[in-house]
Structure formats: structure tokens, C-alpha cells
Amino acid sequence: MSRNRINHFNLEAATVDDLAFARERCAQSGYKITRGVGRHPNDRELSF
């Protein structure tokens, strides 16, 4: 089992722009992001 990755990390952002900026910062920091920005069907929360 690999212990050097993040599977789920939850933060609240004020705007969609902040969410996109956070995704870009993670990618620039070397994290492999396997999914784009999307919306959860059950709670309508945005995530990446």
C-alpha cells in the first residue's frame, strides 16, 4: 500500500476562481491530479 499520496483533502473556497487557483498550485507543486474540477451529484459541492 502506497502512503505517499493524498486521496481526499477538503477545504472551503470563497469562489470558483479560488478553487481553480488551488488546483493550479497543487499541480505546480508536483501533485499528480487525476481528475478535473467537477460537482458532486449528492451535495453539489465542487471539487478536483
Phi and psi restraints in degrees (range 20) as a CNS / XPLOR table:
assign (resid 1 and name C) (resid 2 and name N)
       (resid 2 and name CA) (resid 2 and name C) 1.0 -80.6 20.0 2
assign (resid 2 and name N) (resid 2 and name CA)
       (resid 2 and name C) (resid 3 and name N) 1.0 132.9 20.0 2
assign (resid 2 and name C) (resid 3 and name N)
       (resid 3 and name CA) (resid 3 and name C) 1.0 -116.6 20.0 2
assign (resid 3 and name N) (resid 3 and name CA)
       (resid 3 and name C) (resid 4 and name N) 1.0 22.0 20.0 2
assign (resid 3 and name C) (resid 4 and name N)
       (resid 4 and name CA) (resid 4 and name C) 1.0 -115.6 20.0 2
assign (resid 4 and name N) (resid 4 and name CA)
       (resid 4 and name C) (resid 5 and name N) 1.0 35.7 20.0 2
assign (resid 4 and name C) (resid 5 and name N)
       (resid 5 and name CA) (resid 5 and name C) 1.0 -144.0 20.0 2
assign (resid 5 and name N) (resid 5 and name CA)
       (resid 5 and name C) (resid 6 and name N) 1.0 161.2 20.0 2
assign (resid 5 and name C) (resid 6 and name N)
       (resid 6 and name CA) (resid 6 and name C) 1.0 -106.1 20.0 2
assign (resid 6 and name N) (resid 6 and name CA)
       (resid 6 and name C) (resid 7 and name N) 1.0 125.8 20.0 2
assign (resid 6 and name C) (resid 7 and name N)
       (resid 7 and name CA) (resid 7 and name C) 1.0 -94.4 20.0 2
assign (resid 7 and name N) (resid 7 and name CA)
       (resid 7 and name C) (resid 8 and name N) 1.0 -37.7 20.0 2
assign (resid 7 and name C) (resid 8 and name N)
       (resid 8 and name CA) (resid 8 and name C) 1.0 -150.6 20.0 2
assign (resid 8 and name N) (resid 8 and name CA)
       (resid 8 and name C) (resid 9 and name N) 1.0 130.4 20.0 2
assign (resid 8 and name C) (resid 9 and name N)
       (resid 9 and name CA) (resid 9 and name C) 1.0 -145.1 20.0 2
assign (resid 9 and name N) (resid 9 and name CA)
       (resid 9 and name C) (resid 10 and name N) 1.0 122.0 20.0 2
assign (resid 9 and name C) (resid 10 and name N)
       (resid 10 and name CA) (resid 10 and name C) 1.0 -113.7 20.0 2
assign (resid 10 and name N) (resid 10 and name CA)
       (resid 10 and name C) (resid 11 and name N) 1.0 126.0 20.0 2
assign (resid 10 and name C) (resid 11 and name N)
       (resid 11 and name CA) (resid 11 and name C) 1.0 -134.5 20.0 2
assign (resid 11 and name N) (resid 11 and name CA)
       (resid 11 and name C) (resid 12 and name N) 1.0 157.3 20.0 2
assign (resid 11 and name C) (resid 12 and name N)
       (resid 12 and name CA) (resid 12 and name C) 1.0 -102.2 20.0 2
assign (resid 12 and name N) (resid 12 and name CA)
       (resid 12 and name C) (resid 13 and name N) 1.0 133.6 20.0 2
assign (resid 12 and name C) (resid 13 and name N)
       (resid 13 and name CA) (resid 13 and name C) 1.0 -115.9 20.0 2
assign (resid 13 and name N) (resid 13 and name CA)
       (resid 13 and name C) (resid 14 and name N) 1.0 149.5 20.0 2
assign (resid 13 and name C) (resid 14 and name N)
       (resid 14 and name CA) (resid 14 and name C) 1.0 -77.1 20.0 2
assign (resid 14 and name N) (resid 14 and name CA)
       (resid 14 and name C) (resid 15 and name N) 1.0 -32.0 20.0 2
assign (resid 14 and name C) (resid 15 and name N)
       (resid 15 and name CA) (resid 15 and name C) 1.0 -139.6 20.0 2
assign (resid 15 and name N) (resid 15 and name CA)
       (resid 15 and name C) (resid 16 and name N) 1.0 163.9 20.0 2
assign (resid 15 and name C) (resid 16 and name N)
       (resid 16 and name CA) (resid 16 and name C) 1.0 -64.0 20.0 2
assign (resid 16 and name N) (resid 16 and name CA)
       (resid 16 and name C) (resid 17 and name N) 1.0 -34.7 20.0 2
assign (resid 16 and name C) (resid 17 and name N)
       (resid 17 and name CA) (resid 17 and name C) 1.0 -60.3 20.0 2
assign (resid 17 and name N) (resid 17 and name CA)
       (resid 17 and name C) (resid 18 and name N) 1.0 -40.1 20.0 2
assign (resid 17 and name C) (resid 18 and name N)
       (resid 18 and name CA) (resid 18 and name C) 1.0 -63.3 20.0 2
assign (resid 18 and name N) (resid 18 and name CA)
       (resid 18 and name C) (resid 19 and name N) 1.0 -38.5 20.0 2
assign (resid 18 and name C) (resid 19 and name N)
       (resid 19 and name CA) (resid 19 and name C) 1.0 -62.8 20.0 2
assign (resid 19 and name N) (resid 19 and name CA)
       (resid 19 and name C) (resid 20 and name N) 1.0 -46.5 20.0 2
assign (resid 19 and name C) (resid 20 and name N)
       (resid 20 and name CA) (resid 20 and name C) 1.0 -63.5 20.0 2
assign (resid 20 and name N) (resid 20 and name CA)
       (resid 20 and name C) (resid 21 and name N) 1.0 -39.5 20.0 2
assign (resid 20 and name C) (resid 21 and name N)
       (resid 21 and name CA) (resid 21 and name C) 1.0 -63.9 20.0 2
assign (resid 21 and name N) (resid 21 and name CA)
       (resid 21 and name C) (resid 22 and name N) 1.0 -42.0 20.0 2
assign (resid 21 and name C) (resid 22 and name N)
       (resid 22 and name CA) (resid 22 and name C) 1.0 -62.4 20.0 2
assign (resid 22 and name N) (resid 22 and name CA)
       (resid 22 and name C) (resid 23 and name N) 1.0 -41.9 20.0 2
assign (resid 22 and name C) (resid 23 and name N)
       (resid 23 and name CA) (resid 23 and name C) 1.0 -61.6 20.0 2
assign (resid 23 and name N) (resid 23 and name CA)
       (resid 23 and name C) (resid 24 and name N) 1.0 -44.0 20.0 2
assign (resid 23 and name C) (resid 24 and name N)
       (resid 24 and name CA) (resid 24 and name C) 1.0 -64.1 20.0 2
assign (resid 24 and name N) (resid 24 and name CA)
       (resid 24 and name C) (resid 25 and name N) 1.0 -41.8 20.0 2
assign (resid 24 and name C) (resid 25 and name N)
       (resid 25 and name CA) (resid 25 and name C) 1.0 -62.8 20.0 2
assign (resid 25 and name N) (resid 25 and name CA)
       (resid 25 and name C) (resid 26 and name N) 1.0 -41.7 20.0 2
assign (resid 25 and name C) (resid 26 and name N)
       (resid 26 and name CA) (resid 26 and name C) 1.0 -61.7 20.0 2
assign (resid 26 and name N) (resid 26 and name CA)
       (resid 26 and name C) (resid 27 and name N) 1.0 -45.6 20.0 2
assign (resid 26 and name C) (resid 27 and name N)
       (resid 27 and name CA) (resid 27 and name C) 1.0 -62.7 20.0 2
assign (resid 27 and name N) (resid 27 and name CA)
       (resid 27 and name C) (resid 28 and name N) 1.0 -42.6 20.0 2
assign (resid 27 and name C) (resid 28 and name N)
       (resid 28 and name CA) (resid 28 and name C) 1.0 -67.6 20.0 2
assign (resid 28 and name N) (resid 28 and name CA)
       (resid 28 and name C) (resid 29 and name N) 1.0 -23.8 20.0 2
assign (resid 28 and name C) (resid 29 and name N)
       (resid 29 and name CA) (resid 29 and name C) 1.0 -83.7 20.0 2
assign (resid 29 and name N) (resid 29 and name CA)
       (resid 29 and name C) (resid 30 and name N) 1.0 -0.7 20.0 2
assign (resid 29 and name C) (resid 30 and name N)
       (resid 30 and name CA) (resid 30 and name C) 1.0 100.0 20.0 2
assign (resid 30 and name N) (resid 30 and name CA)
       (resid 30 and name C) (resid 31 and name N) 1.0 2.1 20.0 2
assign (resid 30 and name C) (resid 31 and name N)
       (resid 31 and name CA) (resid 31 and name C) 1.0 -75.9 20.0 2
assign (resid 31 and name N) (resid 31 and name CA)
       (resid 31 and name C) (resid 32 and name N) 1.0 132.2 20.0 2
assign (resid 31 and name C) (resid 32 and name N)
       (resid 32 and name CA) (resid 32 and name C) 1.0 -79.9 20.0 2
assign (resid 32 and name N) (resid 32 and name CA)
       (resid 32 and name C) (resid 33 and name N) 1.0 116.0 20.0 2
assign (resid 32 and name C) (resid 33 and name N)
       (resid 33 and name CA) (resid 33 and name C) 1.0 -102.2 20.0 2
assign (resid 33 and name N) (resid 33 and name CA)
       (resid 33 and name C) (resid 34 and name N) 1.0 119.5 20.0 2
assign (resid 33 and name C) (resid 34 and name N)
       (resid 34 and name CA) (resid 34 and name C) 1.0 -94.0 20.0 2
assign (resid 34 and name N) (resid 34 and name CA)
       (resid 34 and name C) (resid 35 and name N) 1.0 -8.8 20.0 2
assign (resid 34 and name C) (resid 35 and name N)
       (resid 35 and name CA) (resid 35 and name C) 1.0 -137.4 20.0 2
assign (resid 35 and name N) (resid 35 and name CA)
       (resid 35 and name C) (resid 36 and name N) 1.0 150.3 20.0 2
assign (resid 35 and name C) (resid 36 and name N)
       (resid 36 and name CA) (resid 36 and name C) 1.0 -82.7 20.0 2
assign (resid 36 and name N) (resid 36 and name CA)
       (resid 36 and name C) (resid 37 and name N) 1.0 -174.7 20.0 2
assign (resid 36 and name C) (resid 37 and name N)
       (resid 37 and name CA) (resid 37 and name C) 1.0 -70.2 20.0 2
assign (resid 37 and name N) (resid 37 and name CA)
       (resid 37 and name C) (resid 38 and name N) 1.0 133.2 20.0 2
assign (resid 37 and name C) (resid 38 and name N)
       (resid 38 and name CA) (resid 38 and name C) 1.0 -151.1 20.0 2
assign (resid 38 and name N) (resid 38 and name CA)
       (resid 38 and name C) (resid 39 and name N) 1.0 174.3 20.0 2
assign (resid 38 and name C) (resid 39 and name N)
       (resid 39 and name CA) (resid 39 and name C) 1.0 -117.9 20.0 2
assign (resid 39 and name N) (resid 39 and name CA)
       (resid 39 and name C) (resid 40 and name N) 1.0 131.4 20.0 2
assign (resid 39 and name C) (resid 40 and name N)
       (resid 40 and name CA) (resid 40 and name C) 1.0 -67.3 20.0 2
assign (resid 40 and name N) (resid 40 and name CA)
       (resid 40 and name C) (resid 41 and name N) 1.0 133.2 20.0 2
assign (resid 40 and name C) (resid 41 and name N)
       (resid 41 and name CA) (resid 41 and name C) 1.0 -70.5 20.0 2
assign (resid 41 and name N) (resid 41 and name CA)
       (resid 41 and name C) (resid 42 and name N) 1.0 -28.0 20.0 2
assign (resid 41 and name C) (resid 42 and name N)
       (resid 42 and name CA) (resid 42 and name C) 1.0 -82.3 20.0 2
assign (resid 42 and name N) (resid 42 and name CA)
       (resid 42 and name C) (resid 43 and name N) 1.0 -37.6 20.0 2
assign (resid 42 and name C) (resid 43 and name N)
       (resid 43 and name CA) (resid 43 and name C) 1.0 -121.3 20.0 2
assign (resid 43 and name N) (resid 43 and name CA)
       (resid 43 and name C) (resid 44 and name N) 1.0 2.0 20.0 2
assign (resid 43 and name C) (resid 44 and name N)
       (resid 44 and name CA) (resid 44 and name C) 1.0 64.0 20.0 2
assign (resid 44 and name N) (resid 44 and name CA)
       (resid 44 and name C) (resid 45 and name N) 1.0 14.7 20.0 2
assign (resid 44 and name C) (resid 45 and name N)
       (resid 45 and name CA) (resid 45 and name C) 1.0 -74.6 20.0 2
assign (resid 45 and name N) (resid 45 and name CA)
       (resid 45 and name C) (resid 46 and name N) 1.0 139.6 20.0 2
assign (resid 45 and name C) (resid 46 and name N)
       (resid 46 and name CA) (resid 46 and name C) 1.0 -86.6 20.0 2
assign (resid 46 and name N) (resid 46 and name CA)
       (resid 46 and name C) (resid 47 and name N) 1.0 143.8 20.0 2
assign (resid 46 and name C) (resid 47 and name N)
       (resid 47 and name CA) (resid 47 and name C) 1.0 -155.7 20.0 2
assign (resid 47 and name N) (resid 47 and name CA)
       (resid 47 and name C) (resid 48 and name N) 1.0 172.0 20.0 2
